[in-house]
Amino acid sequence: MIKTATVRARIEPSLKEEVEQLFKQLGLTTTEAINLFYRQVKLRHGLPFNVVIPNKATERAFKDTDVKKILVRCENPDDMFDKLGI
């Protein structure tokens, strides 16, 4: 199929650079990633991921971990499961 449509978007330069490096690691060009996203939206009739607003507890956890507050360090998966009580 001939591709003739163009998508243009403004994006924060540092975000663009970081994401394009991830695409490169995945073996994708930006164009291929956009096409993949569009195809998934078409297949699912919506976004291919959940879009949610974090609740207060999640927001607090994000802020705490950003400043390295209330972190639990684990030696290995077994240690993590023990600390979680699982």
N, CA, C and O atoms as a GROMACS GRO file, in nm:
protein
  344
    1MET      N    1   0.084  -0.117   0.000
    1MET     CA    2   0.000   0.000   0.000
    1MET      C    3   0.089   0.124   0.000
    1MET      O    4   0.187   0.131   0.075
    2ILE      N    5   0.057   0.221  -0.082
    2ILE     CA    6   0.134   0.344  -0.090
    2ILE      C    7   0.102   0.431   0.031
    2ILE      O    8  -0.014   0.454   0.065
    3LYS      N    9   0.207   0.480   0.094
    3LYS     CA   10   0.189   0.564   0.212
    3LYS      C   11   0.206   0.710   0.170
    3LYS      O   12   0.315   0.752   0.132
    4THR      N   13   0.098   0.785   0.178
    4THR     CA   14   0.105   0.924   0.136
    4THR      C   15   0.059   1.023   0.243
    4THR      O   16   0.078   1.143   0.226
    5ALA      N   17   0.000   0.977   0.351
    5ALA     CA   18  -0.046   1.067   0.455
    5ALA      C   19   0.070   1.102   0.549
    5ALA      O   20   0.160   1.021   0.572
    6THR      N   21   0.066   1.222   0.602
    6THR     CA   22   0.170   1.269   0.692
    6THR      C   23   0.109   1.303   0.827
    6THR      O   24   0.001   1.361   0.836
    7VAL      N   25   0.181   1.267   0.933
    7VAL     CA   26   0.141   1.303   1.069
    7VAL      C   27   0.250   1.396   1.121
    7VAL      O   28   0.368   1.363   1.116
    8ARG      N   29   0.209   1.513   1.172
    8ARG     CA   30   0.305   1.608   1.230
    8ARG      C   31   0.265   1.635   1.373
    8ARG      O   32   0.147   1.652   1.404
    9ALA      N   33   0.363   1.640   1.461
    9ALA     CA   34   0.334   1.668   1.601
    9ALA      C   35   0.452   1.740   1.664
    9ALA      O   36   0.567   1.717   1.627
   10ARG      N   37   0.423   1.826   1.757
   10ARG     CA   38   0.528   1.893   1.835
   10ARG      C   39   0.546   1.813   1.964
   10ARG      O   40   0.449   1.772   2.028
   11ILE      N   41   0.671   1.793   2.001
   11ILE     CA   42   0.700   1.713   2.119
   11ILE      C   43   0.825   1.769   2.186
   11ILE      O   44   0.911   1.827   2.121
   12GLU      N   45   0.833   1.750   2.315
   12GLU     CA   46   0.948   1.796   2.392
   12GLU      C   47   1.074   1.728   2.338
   12GLU      O   48   1.078   1.606   2.329
   13PRO      N   49   1.177   1.805   2.303
   13PRO     CA   50   1.297   1.747   2.242
   13PRO      C   51   1.362   1.635   2.323
   13PRO      O   52   1.404   1.535   2.266
   14SER      N   53   1.372   1.650   2.455
   14SER     CA   54   1.437   1.546   2.535
   14SER      C   55   1.354   1.418   2.538
   14SER      O   56   1.410   1.308   2.539
   15LEU      N   57   1.222   1.430   2.540
   15LEU     CA   58   1.135   1.313   2.535
   15LEU      C   59   1.152   1.243   2.401
   15LEU      O   60   1.163   1.120   2.395
   16LYS      N   61   1.153   1.320   2.293
   16LYS     CA   62   1.170   1.264   2.158
   16LYS      C   63   1.301   1.186   2.149
   16LYS      O   64   1.303   1.074   2.099
   17GLU      N   65   1.409   1.245   2.197
   17GLU     CA   66   1.540   1.181   2.190
   17GLU      C   67   1.542   1.050   2.270
   17GLU      O   68   1.592   0.948   2.222
   18GLU      N   69   1.489   1.055   2.392
   18GLU     CA   70   1.489   0.936   2.478
   18GLU      C   71   1.406   0.824   2.416
   18GLU      O   72   1.449   0.708   2.415
   19VAL      N   73   1.288   0.856   2.366
   19VAL     CA   74   1.199   0.755   2.309
   19VAL      C   75   1.257   0.699   2.180
   19VAL      O   76   1.246   0.580   2.154
   20GLU      N   77   1.318   0.784   2.099
   20GLU     CA   78   1.377   0.734   1.974
   20GLU      C   79   1.493   0.639   2.002
   20GLU      O   80   1.516   0.547   1.924
   21GLN      N   81   1.565   0.660   2.112
   21GLN     CA   82   1.670   0.565   2.150
   21GLN      C   83   1.608   0.430   2.188
   21GLN      O   84   1.664   0.325   2.157
   22LEU      N   85   1.493   0.433   2.256
   22LEU     CA   86   1.424   0.309   2.290
   22LEU      C   87   1.374   0.239   2.164
   22LEU      O   88   1.385   0.117   2.152
   23PHE      N   89   1.320   0.316   2.070
   23PHE     CA   90   1.277   0.257   1.943
   23PHE      C   91   1.395   0.189   1.875
   23PHE      O   92   1.383   0.078   1.823
   24LYS      N   93   1.510   0.256   1.876
   24LYS     CA   94   1.630   0.200   1.813
   24LYS      C   95   1.667   0.066   1.877
   24LYS      O   96   1.701  -0.029   1.807
   25GLN      N   97   1.660   0.059   2.011
   25GLN     CA   98   1.690  -0.066   2.081
   25GLN      C   99   1.592  -0.176   2.041
   25GLN      O  100   1.626  -0.294   2.039
   26LEU      N  101   1.469  -0.136   2.010
   26LEU     CA  102   1.366  -0.231   1.969
   26LEU      C  103   1.373  -0.263   1.820
   26LEU      O  104   1.298  -0.347   1.770
   27GLY      N  105   1.462  -0.195   1.748
   27GLY     CA  106   1.475  -0.218   1.604
   27GLY      C  107   1.365  -0.150   1.525
   27GLY      O  108   1.330  -0.195   1.416
   28LEU      N  109   1.310  -0.041   1.579
   28LEU     CA  110   1.201   0.031   1.512
   28LEU      C  111   1.243   0.172   1.476
   28LEU      O  112   1.318   0.237   1.549
   29THR      N  113   1.195   0.220   1.363
   29THR     CA  114   1.208   0.361   1.332
   29THR      C  115   1.088   0.432   1.397
   29THR      O  116   0.992   0.367   1.438
   30THR      N  117   1.096   0.563   1.405
   30THR     CA  118   0.983   0.638   1.459
   30THR      C  119   0.859   0.615   1.374
   30THR      O  120   0.750   0.598   1.428
   31THR      N  121   0.875   0.613   1.243
   31THR     CA  122   0.762   0.589   1.153
   31THR      C  123   0.700   0.452   1.178
   31THR      O  124   0.578   0.439   1.182
   32GLU      N  125   0.784   0.350   1.195
   32GLU     CA  126   0.732   0.215   1.222
   32GLU      C  127   0.658   0.212   1.356
   32GLU      O  128   0.555   0.146   1.368
   33ALA      N  129   0.711   0.281   1.457
   33ALA     CA  130   0.645   0.284   1.587
   33ALA      C  131   0.509   0.354   1.579
   33ALA      O  132   0.412   0.309   1.640
   34ILE      N  133   0.503   0.462   1.505
   34ILE     CA  134   0.375   0.533   1.488
   34ILE      C  135   0.275   0.444   1.413
   34ILE      O  136   0.158   0.437   1.451
   35ASN      N  137   0.320   0.377   1.309
   35ASN     CA  138   0.232   0.286   1.235
   35ASN      C  139   0.183   0.173   1.325
   35ASN      O  140   0.066   0.135   1.318
   36LEU      N  141   0.271   0.119   1.408
   36LEU     CA  142   0.234   0.014   1.502
   36LEU      C  143   0.127   0.064   1.599
   36LEU      O  144   0.029  -0.005   1.625
   37PHE      N  145   0.149   0.184   1.651
   37PHE     CA  146   0.051   0.244   1.742
   37PHE      C  147  -0.084   0.260   1.672
   37PHE      O  148  -0.187   0.221   1.728
   38TYR      N  149  -0.086   0.316   1.553
   38TYR     CA  150  -0.211   0.334   1.478
   38TYR      C  151  -0.281   0.201   1.452
   38TYR      O  152  -0.403   0.191   1.465
   39ARG      N  153  -0.205   0.098   1.415
   39ARG     CA  154  -0.265  -0.033   1.387
   39ARG      C  155  -0.328  -0.092   1.513
   39ARG      O  156  -0.435  -0.153   1.507
   40GLN      N  157  -0.261  -0.075   1.628
   40GLN     CA  158  -0.316  -0.125   1.753
   40GLN      C  159  -0.444  -0.050   1.791
   40GLN      O  160  -0.540  -0.112   1.839
   41VAL      N  161  -0.446   0.081   1.771
   41VAL     CA  162  -0.566   0.159   1.798
   41VAL      C  163  -0.680   0.109   1.710
   41VAL      O  164  -0.794   0.095   1.756
   42LYS      N  165  -0.650   0.084   1.583
   42LYS     CA  166  -0.752   0.034   1.490
   42LYS      C  167  -0.805  -0.103   1.534
   42LYS      O  168  -0.926  -0.125   1.537
   43LEU      N  169  -0.714  -0.195   1.569
   43LEU     CA  170  -0.753  -0.329   1.611
   43LEU      C  171  -0.837  -0.329   1.738
   43LEU      O  172  -0.932  -0.406   1.750
   44ARG      N  173  -0.801  -0.243   1.832
   44ARG     CA  174  -0.868  -0.242   1.963
   44ARG      C  175  -0.984  -0.143   1.971
   44ARG      O  176  -1.058  -0.140   2.069
   45HIS      N  177  -0.998  -0.063   1.866
   45HIS     CA  178  -1.100   0.043   1.868
   45HIS      C  179  -1.081   0.135   1.988
   45HIS      O  180  -1.178   0.178   2.051
   46GLY      N  181  -0.956   0.164   2.020
   46GLY     CA  182  -0.921   0.250   2.132
   46GLY      C  183  -0.773   0.243   2.159
   46GLY      O  184  -0.699   0.178   2.085
   47LEU      N  185  -0.730   0.308   2.263
   47LEU     CA  186  -0.588   0.307   2.296
   47LEU      C  187  -0.544   0.167   2.337
   47LEU      O  188  -0.620   0.094   2.401
   48PRO      N  189  -0.420   0.128   2.301
   48PRO     CA  190  -0.372  -0.006   2.333
   48PRO      C  191  -0.314  -0.018   2.474
   48PRO      O  192  -0.236  -0.109   2.502
   49PHE      N  193  -0.352   0.073   2.561
   49PHE     CA  194  -0.307   0.070   2.699
   49PHE      C  195  -0.408   0.148   2.783
   49PHE      O  196  -0.484   0.229   2.731
   50ASN      N  197  -0.407   0.122   2.913
   50ASN     CA  198  -0.498   0.192   3.003
   50ASN      C  199  -0.447   0.333   3.030
   50ASN      O  200  -0.328   0.352   3.054
   51VAL      N  201  -0.535   0.429   3.025
   51VAL     CA  202  -0.501   0.566   3.061
   51VAL      C  203  -0.582   0.598   3.186
   51VAL      O  204  -0.704   0.605   3.183
   52VAL      N  205  -0.510   0.618   3.296
   52VAL     CA  206  -0.578   0.642   3.423
   52VAL      C  207  -0.510   0.758   3.497
   52VAL      O  208  -0.393   0.787   3.474
   53ILE      N  209  -0.585   0.821   3.582
   53ILE     CA  210  -0.531   0.924   3.670
   53ILE      C  211  -0.495   0.854   3.800
   53ILE      O  212  -0.580   0.790   3.861
   54PRO      N  213  -0.369   0.865   3.843
   54PRO     CA  214  -0.329   0.797   3.966
   54PRO      C  215  -0.408   0.846   4.087
   54PRO      O  216  -0.442   0.964   4.096
   55ASN      N  217  -0.438   0.753   4.179
   55ASN     CA  218  -0.505   0.793   4.302
   55ASN      C  219  -0.403   0.857   4.396
   55ASN      O  220  -0.284   0.860   4.366
   56LYS      N  221  -0.450   0.909   4.508
   56LYS     CA  222  -0.363   0.982   4.602
   56LYS      C  223  -0.247   0.895   4.653
   56LYS      O  224  -0.134   0.943   4.664
   57ALA      N  225  -0.276   0.768   4.683
   57ALA     CA  226  -0.171   0.679   4.735
   57ALA      C  227  -0.062   0.657   4.629
   57ALA      O  228   0.057   0.655   4.661
   58THR      N  229  -0.104   0.640   4.505
   58THR     CA  230  -0.007   0.620   4.397
   58THR      C  231   0.075   0.746   4.374
   58THR      O  232   0.197   0.738   4.356
   59GLU      N  233   0.010   0.862   4.374
   59GLU     CA  234   0.082   0.989   4.358
   59GLU      C  235   0.185   1.007   4.469
   59GLU      O  236   0.298   1.048   4.444
   60ARG      N  237   0.146   0.975   4.593
   60ARG     CA  238   0.237   0.987   4.707
   60ARG      C  239   0.356   0.891   4.690
   60ARG      O  240   0.470   0.929   4.718
   61ALA      N  241   0.330   0.770   4.644
   61ALA     CA  242   0.437   0.673   4.622
   61ALA      C  243   0.533   0.722   4.514
   61ALA      O  244   0.654   0.708   4.528
   62PHE      N  245   0.480   0.779   4.406
   62PHE     CA  246   0.566   0.835   4.300
   62PHE      C  247   0.656   0.944   4.357
   62PHE      O  248   0.776   0.946   4.331
   63LYS      N  249   0.597   1.035   4.434
   63LYS     CA  250   0.674   1.145   4.492
   63LYS      C  251   0.780   1.093   4.589
   63LYS      O  252   0.894   1.139   4.588
   64ASP      N  253   0.742   0.997   4.673
   64ASP     CA  254   0.836   0.940   4.770
   64ASP      C  255   0.953   0.873   4.700
   64ASP      O  256   1.068   0.892   4.740
   65THR      N  257   0.926   0.795   4.597
   65THR     CA  258   1.035   0.725   4.530
   65THR      C  259   1.123   0.821   4.451
   65THR      O  260   1.243   0.797   4.434
   66ASP      N  261   1.065   0.931   4.401
   66ASP     CA  262   1.146   1.031   4.330
   66ASP      C  263   1.254   1.089   4.420
   66ASP      O  264   1.364   1.121   4.374
   67VAL      N  265   1.223   1.103   4.549
   67VAL     CA  266   1.321   1.158   4.644
   67VAL      C  267   1.385   1.047   4.728
   67VAL      O  268   1.449   1.074   4.830
   68LYS      N  269   1.367   0.923   4.682
   68LYS     CA  270   1.426   0.805   4.748
   68LYS      C  271   1.384   0.793   4.894
   68LYS      O  272   1.465   0.762   4.982
   69LYS      N  273   1.257   0.818   4.920
   69LYS     CA  274   1.200   0.811   5.054
   69LYS      C  275   1.113   0.686   5.063
   69LYS      O  276   1.041   0.652   4.969
   70ILE      N  277   1.119   0.618   5.175
   70ILE     CA  278   1.038   0.499   5.203
   70ILE      C  279   1.063   0.390   5.097
   70ILE      O  280   0.968   0.328   5.049
   71LEU      N  281   1.188   0.368   5.062
   71LEU     CA  282   1.222   0.261   4.968
   71LEU      C  283   1.256   0.135   5.046
   71LEU      O  284   1.318   0.143   5.152
   72VAL      N  285   1.217   0.022   4.994
   72VAL     CA  286   1.253  -0.106   5.054
   72VAL      C  287   1.349  -0.175   4.957
   72VAL      O  288   1.314  -0.202   4.842
   73ARG      N  289   1.466  -0.202   5.004
   73ARG     CA  290   1.567  -0.269   4.921
   73ARG      C  291   1.560  -0.419   4.944
   73ARG      O  292   1.544  -0.465   5.057
   74CYS      N  293   1.572  -0.494   4.836
   74CYS     CA  294   1.567  -0.640   4.844
   74CYS      C  295   1.692  -0.698   4.781
   74CYS      O  296   1.743  -0.648   4.681
   75GLU      N  297   1.739  -0.805   4.840
   75GLU     CA  298   1.860  -0.872   4.791
   75GLU      C  299   1.833  -0.955   4.666
   75GLU      O  300   1.918  -0.966   4.578
   76ASN      N  301   1.713  -1.013   4.660
   76ASN     CA  302   1.678  -1.101   4.549
   76ASN      C  303   1.526  -1.119   4.550
   76ASN      O  304   1.459  -1.068   4.640
   77PRO      N  305   1.471  -1.189   4.452
   77PRO     CA  306   1.324  -1.207   4.449
   77PRO      C  307   1.268  -1.273   4.575
   77PRO      O  308   1.162  -1.233   4.622
   78ASP      N  309   1.338  -1.372   4.629
   78ASP     CA  310   1.288  -1.438   4.751
   78ASP      C  311   1.279  -1.339   4.867
   78ASP      O  312   1.183  -1.341   4.944
   79ASP      N  313   1.380  -1.254   4.879
   79ASP     CA  314   1.380  -1.152   4.984
   79ASP      C  315   1.263  -1.056   4.963
   79ASP      O  316   1.198  -1.016   5.059
   80MET      N  317   1.236  -1.019   4.839
   80MET     CA  318   1.125  -0.929   4.809
   80MET      C  319   0.992  -0.993   4.849
   80MET      O  320   0.908  -0.929   4.912
   81PHE      N  321   0.973  -1.119   4.812
   81PHE     CA  322   0.848  -1.188   4.845
   81PHE      C  323   0.832  -1.202   4.997
   81PHE      O  324   0.721  -1.187   5.050
   82ASP      N  325   0.942  -1.228   5.067
   82ASP     CA  326   0.938  -1.236   5.214
   82ASP      C  327   0.894  -1.102   5.272
   82ASP      O  328   0.809  -1.098   5.361
   83LYS      N  329   0.951  -0.994   5.222
   83LYS     CA  330   0.917  -0.862   5.275
   83LYS      C  331   0.775  -0.823   5.241
   83LYS      O  332   0.712  -0.747   5.315
   84LEU      N  333   0.722  -0.873   5.129
   84LEU     CA  334   0.584  -0.846   5.091
   84LEU      C  335   0.487  -0.940   5.161
   84LEU      O  336   0.366  -0.918   5.158
   85GLY      N  337   0.539  -1.044   5.225
   85GLY     CA  338   0.453  -1.139   5.293
   85GLY      C  339   0.382  -1.233   5.199
   85GLY      O  340   0.273  -1.282   5.227
   86ILE      N  341   0.445  -1.258   5.088
   86ILE     CA  342   0.384  -1.345   4.985
   86ILE      C  343   0.453  -1.480   4.989
   86ILE      O  344   0.418  -1.570   4.912
   0.00000   0.00000   0.00000
